[in-house]
Amino acid sequence: MKNKNQNIEGRRRFIRSMGCAALGATTLLSGVTNLGLMNVAAAANRPMIPRPPGDYKALVCLTLDGGNDSYNMLVPRGTGEYQEYADVRTNQALEQSSLLPINPLTSDGKEYGLHPNLSRVQALFEQGDAAMVANVGAMIRPTSLVDYENKYNLPVGLFSHADQVMHWQSSIPQSRSAIGWGGRMADILYQTNNNQNISMNISLNGTNIYQTGNSVAAYSINAETGAVVIHNYEGDWTQATVKRTAIDGLLDQSYSNILEETYKKMVRGATDNSLQFSSAVSATPAFTTSFAATDISEDLHMVAKTIAARNTLDMCRQTFYVSLGGFDNHDEVLLNHGYLMEELDEAIGSFWDALGEMGLRDSVTLFTMSDFGRTLTSNGNGTDHGWGGNSLVVGGAVNGQQIYGAYPDLYLGNALDTGDGRLIPTTSCDEYFAELALWFAHNGVSSLTATELADIFPNISNFWAYSAGSGPLGFMS
């Protein structure tokens, strides 16, 4: 009994020493997940997709946390349609004269404008490098007002932040336990990257559902240093040298206990991967483009630097996850939303300029998602949780200067209004995201098969047939 207790205590001392040295207060599992080491696990038994020379693509998911009031992002501005908008929005309506006009190549008979603080996005739209996707939301199947009233095949937890965020990131709104569609996509495509030590999926905002697959997890980085390296492990000062020597001493040993040896290898792998990532990113030339001192601009700056290091890291496909918070505006919508639109516009504009410096505008696509749209009606000084809303897509491969999907009527009591201007989506997240996934996977030789696309988006056949001959919505080249 004494020997058993001694062995247990010995293992506890080992874990404590290694934990303090490498992962701090995190658990073993969260440390492995955050460092992306699950990426080395085998996915389904699929052949490697051929990789032509110079082939690189990245998807940048920009989440607008809290529920973007997107009917103040894309606004009808013609006389009749603007009046309909102003009547329903009352004190939350933007001034007609303040809207930035856009001119879609295909007209639905209405005129549109963008929020007055989206001048860079307006320019991108007008030059064909940005598009809007109208009235998009999480659905299991096409839904009518009768379906809604009868509670037929509705998303779980409709209008709930936690549930709707989950549904946008998983694209399986009938479940609260699904993994992410970006993770399922990476499970299929991860072998296209020669470097299997760093995940295809990189997050600037920690663990998220969107990038979590069965085999692939997100590699968490931050905007300041890039890779999360052991505190004070790097550097030439005395404290760093002493700490590094102590840690390396622990990691260079061989341990007879399988738990100790496995844990050591994980920490060593995580440390080496972090150093490799940090070295690659820090060696990239500085951009002449300036990024604002806001969280979202700094996050997209780090995304740009990571993309710049793609060849050093031997990456062919990458997804990135960043978020801009503050959109749950039950109060002071016009003021708060205006600030957020300004930050968003500035960050996207700088990121676009950086992509231009790298010559990669055609290879990178940025898209937005949010919890849900918001009510068209005012609650007094703000808006409440809704359903369908409008999203933005930016990139050189985007078939831009278009509004995809059907922009809805905005008057109360219309065929999509579930009450207070909570609109039933007319475009599904599945169609929106499948369009992006097909572009991301395609390399000029092959793309996702019908079976693989259905693995990623189990509900896609409810909205679109793979044999249709074109993308679900057509906004990607």
C-alpha positions in Angstrom: 0.0 0.0 0.0 2.9 2.3 0.8 4.5 1.8 -2.6 1.2 2.4 -4.3 0.7 5.7 -2.4 4.3 6.7 -3.2 3.8 6.0 -6.9 0.6 8.1 -6.9 2.2 10.9 -5.0 5.2 10.7 -7.4 2.9 11.1 -10.4 1.1 14.0 -8.7 4.4 15.8 -8.2 5.3 15.2 -11.8 2.0 16.6 -13.1 2.4 19.6 -10.7 5.9 20.3 -11.9 5.0 19.9 -15.6 1.8 21.8 -15.2 3.5 24.8 -13.5 6.2 24.7 -16.1 4.1 24.4 -19.2 0.3 24.7 -19.0 -0.2 26.5 -15.7 -3.8 26.1 -14.4 -5.1 24.5 -17.6 -6.1 20.8 -17.6 -4.3 18.4 -19.8 -7.2 18.1 -22.2 -7.7 21.8 -22.6 -4.0 22.3 -23.1 -3.9 19.8 -25.9 -7.0 21.2 -27.5 -5.8 24.8 -27.4 -2.4 23.9 -28.8 -3.9 22.1 -31.7 -2.3 18.7 -31.0 -5.5 16.8 -31.7 -4.8 17.7 -35.4 -2.4 14.7 -35.6 -5.2 12.2 -34.9 -6.4 10.3 -38.0 -9.6 11.5 -39.5 -11.9 9.4 -41.7 -10.1 7.1 -44.1 -10.1 9.5 -47.0 -7.4 10.0 -49.7 -5.2 13.1 -49.7 -6.5 15.8 -52.1 -3.9 16.6 -54.7 -2.1 19.9 -54.1 -1.1 21.9 -57.2 2.0 24.2 -56.9 1.2 27.5 -55.2 -2.2 26.5 -54.1 -3.3 28.4 -51.0 -6.7 29.4 -49.6 -7.9 30.8 -46.3 -11.3 31.4 -44.8 -11.6 34.1 -42.2 -14.7 33.9 -40.0 -15.5 37.2 -38.4 -18.2 36.7 -35.7 -20.3 39.7 -34.6 -21.0 38.6 -31.1 -24.3 39.4 -29.5 -26.7 39.6 -32.5 -25.9 42.2 -35.2 -28.7 44.6 -36.0 -28.0 44.0 -39.6 -31.1 45.7 -41.0 -29.2 48.9 -40.0 -26.1 47.5 -41.9 -27.9 46.9 -45.2 -30.8 49.3 -45.6 -33.4 50.0 -48.3 -32.9 53.6 -49.4 -35.4 54.2 -52.3 -38.3 56.5 -51.4 -41.0 53.8 -51.0 -38.9 51.1 -49.4 -37.1 53.5 -47.1 -40.5 54.7 -45.8 -41.5 51.1 -45.0 -38.2 50.7 -43.2 -38.6 54.0 -41.3 -42.1 53.2 -40.3 -41.2 49.9 -38.7 -37.9 51.0 -37.1 -39.2 54.3 -35.8 -36.5 55.7 -33.5 -34.0 53.1 -34.6 -34.0 54.1 -38.2 -31.0 55.7 -39.8 -31.4 59.0 -41.7 -32.1 58.3 -45.4 -29.5 60.9 -46.4 -26.8 59.3 -44.3 -26.9 55.9 -46.1 -23.9 55.1 -48.4 -25.4 54.1 -51.7 -24.6 50.8 -53.3 -25.5 49.7 -56.8 -26.0 45.9 -57.1 -25.4 44.5 -60.6 -28.7 42.7 -60.5 -31.7 44.7 -59.2 -34.7 43.5 -57.4 -36.4 46.8 -58.1 -35.2 48.4 -54.8 -32.4 50.7 -54.0 -30.0 50.0 -51.1 -27.5 51.6 -48.9 -25.0 50.7 -46.2 -24.5 52.0 -42.7 -22.9 55.5 -43.0 -19.8 54.1 -41.1 -19.1 51.4 -43.7 -17.2 53.5 -46.3 -14.5 50.9 -47.0 -17.0 48.2 -47.3 -19.0 50.4 -49.7 -15.9 50.8 -51.9 -15.2 47.1 -51.8 -18.8 46.3 -52.8 -18.8 48.8 -55.6 -15.5 47.5 -57.1 -16.8 43.9 -57.0 -14.8 42.5 -54.1 -17.7 42.3 -51.5 -21.2 41.0 -51.5 -24.1 40.8 -49.1 -26.2 37.7 -48.2 -29.7 38.8 -47.3 -32.0 37.4 -44.6 -29.8 34.4 -43.7 -30.2 32.3 -40.6 -30.1 28.9 -39.0 -32.8 26.5 -40.3 -33.3 22.8 -40.5 -35.5 23.1 -43.7 -37.3 25.9 -45.5 -39.7 27.3 -43.0 -43.0 29.1 -43.4 -45.0 31.2 -40.9 -47.4 28.2 -40.5 -44.4 25.9 -39.8 -43.3 28.4 -37.2 -46.7 28.7 -35.5 -46.9 24.9 -35.4 -43.4 24.6 -34.1 -42.5 22.3 -37.0 -38.8 21.5 -37.4 -37.6 24.7 -35.8 -34.0 25.2 -34.4 -33.5 24.2 -30.8 -33.6 27.3 -28.5 -34.7 29.8 -31.2 -33.9 33.4 -30.2 -31.5 32.2 -27.5 -27.9 33.6 -27.7 -26.2 30.4 -26.6 -28.2 28.1 -28.9 -28.2 30.4 -32.0 -24.4 30.9 -31.7 -24.0 27.2 -31.5 -26.3 26.6 -34.6 -24.4 29.1 -36.8 -21.1 27.5 -35.8 -22.3 23.9 -36.2 -24.9 24.3 -39.0 -26.9 21.6 -37.3 -29.6 23.6 -35.5 -31.6 20.5 -34.4 -28.8 19.6 -31.9 -27.1 21.2 -28.9 -24.2 18.8 -29.1 -22.9 19.0 -32.6 -19.3 19.8 -33.5 -18.5 22.7 -35.9 -18.8 22.8 -39.7 -15.3 24.3 -39.9 -14.0 21.4 -37.8 -15.9 18.8 -39.9 -14.4 20.4 -43.0 -10.9 20.3 -41.6 -11.4 16.6 -40.7 -11.7 16.0 -44.4 -9.1 18.5 -45.7 -6.3 18.6 -43.1 -4.0 16.3 -45.1 -3.6 19.0 -47.7 -1.2 20.7 -45.3 2.3 19.2 -45.2 2.7 20.5 -41.6 0.6 18.3 -39.4 2.0 19.8 -36.1 -0.1 23.0 -36.3 -3.8 22.8 -36.9 -5.4 24.0 -40.1 -7.9 25.9 -37.9 -6.4 28.9 -36.0 -8.4 30.9 -33.5 -7.8 34.4 -32.1 -10.6 33.9 -29.6 -9.9 30.6 -28.0 -11.9 27.4 -28.2 -15.0 27.7 -30.4 -17.5 25.3 -31.8 -17.0 26.3 -35.4 -13.4 25.0 -35.6 -13.9 21.9 -33.5 -14.0 18.6 -35.4 -13.8 15.0 -34.5 -10.0 15.0 -35.2 -9.0 18.6 -35.7 -9.1 21.3 -33.0 -8.4 25.0 -33.1 -4.8 26.2 -32.6 -5.2 29.2 -30.2 -3.0 32.2 -30.7 -3.2 35.9 -29.6 -2.8 39.2 -31.3 0.2 40.3 -29.3 2.7 37.4 -29.6 1.0 35.0 -32.0 1.6 31.5 -30.5 1.0 31.0 -26.8 4.5 30.2 -25.6 5.4 29.2 -22.0 5.7 32.3 -20.0 9.3 33.4 -19.7 10.5 30.4 -21.7 12.1 32.6 -24.4 14.6 35.4 -23.8 18.2 35.9 -22.8 17.6 37.4 -19.3 18.5 35.3 -16.2 15.0 34.3 -15.2 14.1 33.0 -18.7 17.4 31.1 -18.9 16.9 29.4 -15.5 13.3 28.6 -16.3 14.1 27.3 -19.8 16.9 25.1 -18.4 14.5 23.6 -15.7 11.7 22.9 -18.2 14.1 21.4 -20.8 15.5 19.2 -18.0 12.1 17.8 -17.3 11.2 17.4 -21.0 14.5 15.7 -21.9 14.1 12.9 -19.4 12.5 9.5 -20.2 9.8 8.4 -17.8 8.9 4.8 -17.2 5.3 5.7 -16.3 3.2 5.8 -19.4 1.1 8.8 -18.2 4.3 10.8 -17.4 5.9 9.9 -20.7 2.8 10.8 -22.7 2.3 14.1 -20.9 6.0 15.0 -21.4 5.7 14.3 -25.2 2.6 16.5 -25.4 4.2 19.4 -23.6 7.3 19.1 -25.6 5.3 18.9 -28.9 3.2 21.9 -27.8 6.3 23.9 -26.9 8.1 23.1 -30.1 5.1 23.9 -32.2 4.6 27.2 -30.5 8.3 28.1 -31.0 8.0 27.1 -34.7 4.9 29.2 -35.1 6.2 32.2 -33.2 9.5 32.2 -35.2 7.7 32.0 -38.6 5.3 34.8 -37.8 7.9 37.1 -36.3 10.1 36.7 -39.4 7.5 38.1 -41.8 8.2 41.6 -43.1 6.1 44.4 -41.6 3.2 45.7 -43.6 3.1 49.2 -44.8 -0.6 49.1 -44.1 -1.4 50.5 -40.6 -3.9 48.7 -38.4 -5.9 50.6 -35.8 -5.4 50.0 -32.0 -8.7 48.1 -31.7 -9.1 44.5 -30.8 -10.6 43.5 -34.1 -8.0 45.3 -36.1 -5.1 43.8 -34.1 -6.7 40.3 -34.5 -6.9 40.7 -38.3 -3.3 42.1 -38.3 -2.2 38.8 -36.7 -4.3 36.8 -39.2 -2.5 38.7 -42.0 0.9 38.0 -40.4 0.1 34.3 -40.1 -1.0 34.2 -43.7 2.3 35.8 -44.6 4.1 32.9 -42.9 2.1 30.3 -44.8 5.1 29.0 -46.8 7.4 28.8 -43.8 4.7 26.9 -41.9 4.0 24.8 -45.0 0.3 25.5 -45.1 -2.0 25.1 -48.0 -5.4 25.6 -46.3 -6.2 27.6 -43.2 -9.3 28.8 -41.4 -9.2 31.7 -38.9 -11.7 32.7 -36.3 -11.9 36.2 -34.9 -14.8 38.0 -33.1 -16.0 41.5 -32.5 -18.2 41.7 -29.4 -20.8 44.3 -28.2 -23.7 43.6 -30.6 -26.3 42.7 -27.9 -27.8 46.2 -28.0 -31.1 46.2 -26.2 -30.3 49.9 -25.5 -28.6 52.7 -27.4 -28.6 50.8 -30.7 -27.9 53.7 -33.0 -24.9 55.0 -30.9 -23.3 51.6 -30.0 -23.9 50.0 -33.4 -22.4 53.0 -35.1 -19.2 52.6 -33.2 -19.1 48.9 -34.0 -19.6 49.5 -37.7 -16.8 52.0 -37.7 -14.4 49.4 -36.0 -15.5 46.7 -38.4 -15.1 48.9 -41.5 -11.6 50.1 -40.4 -10.4 46.5 -39.6 -11.7 45.0 -42.9 -10.2 47.9 -44.9 -6.7 47.4 -43.3 -6.9 43.7 -43.7 -7.8 44.1 -47.4 -4.8 46.4 -47.9 -2.5 43.9 -46.2 -3.8 41.1 -48.5 -3.0 43.4 -51.5 0.6 43.8 -50.3 0.9 40.0 -50.2 -0.9 39.5 -53.6 -3.4 37.2 -51.9 -6.7 38.9 -52.3 -8.0 36.1 -54.6 -6.9 33.5 -52.1 -8.5 34.8 -48.9 -12.2 35.2 -48.2 -13.6 36.9 -45.1 -17.2 36.3 -44.1 -19.4 37.4 -41.1 -21.7 35.5 -38.9 -23.7 36.6 -35.9 -26.1 35.1 -33.3 -29.1 36.2 -35.2 -30.7 39.3 -36.7 -32.7 41.6 -34.4 -36.3 42.8 -34.2 -37.2 45.4 -36.7 -39.3 47.1 -34.0 -37.8 49.2 -31.2 -38.1 48.2 -27.6 -37.8 51.9 -26.6 -34.2 52.6 -27.2 -32.9 49.4 -28.6 -33.8 46.1 -30.3 -34.4 42.6 -29.2 -33.4 39.1 -30.4 -34.6 38.1 -33.9 -33.8 35.4 -36.4 -32.9 36.2 -40.0 -30.3 38.9 -40.7 -27.8 40.1 -43.3 -24.1 39.0 -43.7 -21.1 40.3 -45.5 -18.5 38.4 -47.6 -15.2 40.0 -48.8 -12.6 38.7 -51.1 -11.1 38.7 -54.6 -12.8 35.4 -55.4 -16.2 36.8 -54.4 -18.6 37.5 -57.2 -19.2 40.9 -55.7 -21.4 43.9 -56.1 -24.4 41.7 -55.6 -27.0 41.0 -52.9 -27.6 37.3 -52.7 -30.7 35.7 -51.4 -34.0 37.6 -51.1 -34.1 40.9 -49.1 -37.4 40.7 -47.3 -40.3 43.1 -47.0 -39.9 45.0 -43.7 -43.5 45.9 -42.8 -45.1 44.3 -39.7 -47.4 41.4 -40.4 -45.7 40.3 -43.6 -45.4 36.6 -44.5 -42.1 36.2 -42.7 -42.9 38.1 -39.5 -43.1 35.9 -36.5 -43.9 39.0 -34.3 -42.2 42.4 -33.7 -40.3 42.0 -37.0 -38.5 38.8 -36.1 -38.1 37.6 -39.7 -38.0 34.0 -40.8 -34.8 33.5 -42.8 -35.2 32.9 -46.6 -31.6 31.8 -47.0 -30.1 29.0 -44.8 -26.7 29.0 -43.1 -26.2 25.7 -45.0 -26.4 27.4 -48.4 -24.2 30.3 -47.2 -21.5 28.1 -45.7 -21.6 25.3 -48.3 -20.7 28.0 -50.9 -17.7 28.9 -48.9 -16.7 25.3 -48.2 -16.8 24.3 -51.9 -14.6 27.2 -52.8 -12.2 26.5 -50.0 -11.8 22.9 -50.9 -11.5 23.3 -54.6 -7.9 23.4 -55.9 -8.3 23.4 -59.7 -8.3 19.6 -59.8 -10.9 18.4 -57.3 -13.2 19.6 -54.6 -15.6 18.1 -52.1 -17.7 15.2 -53.2 -21.5 15.1 -52.6 -20.9 12.7 -49.7 -18.3 14.9 -48.1 -20.4 18.0 -48.4 -23.3 16.1 -46.7 -20.9 15.1 -43.9 -20.1 18.7 -43.3 -23.7 20.0 -43.8 -26.2 17.2 -43.0 -29.2 19.5 -43.9 -27.9 20.9 -47.2 -30.1 18.6 -49.3 -33.1 20.3 -47.8 -32.1 23.5 -49.5 -29.9 22.7 -52.5 -29.1 19.7 -54.7 -25.3 19.0 -55.2 -26.0 18.1 -58.9 -27.4 21.6 -59.5 -24.1 22.5 -61.4 -23.4 25.7 -59.5 -22.9 26.8 -55.9 -25.9 27.1 -53.6 -26.0 30.9 -53.9 -23.3 31.7 -56.5 -21.3 34.4 -54.6 -18.0 32.5 -55.0 -16.0 32.1 -58.2 
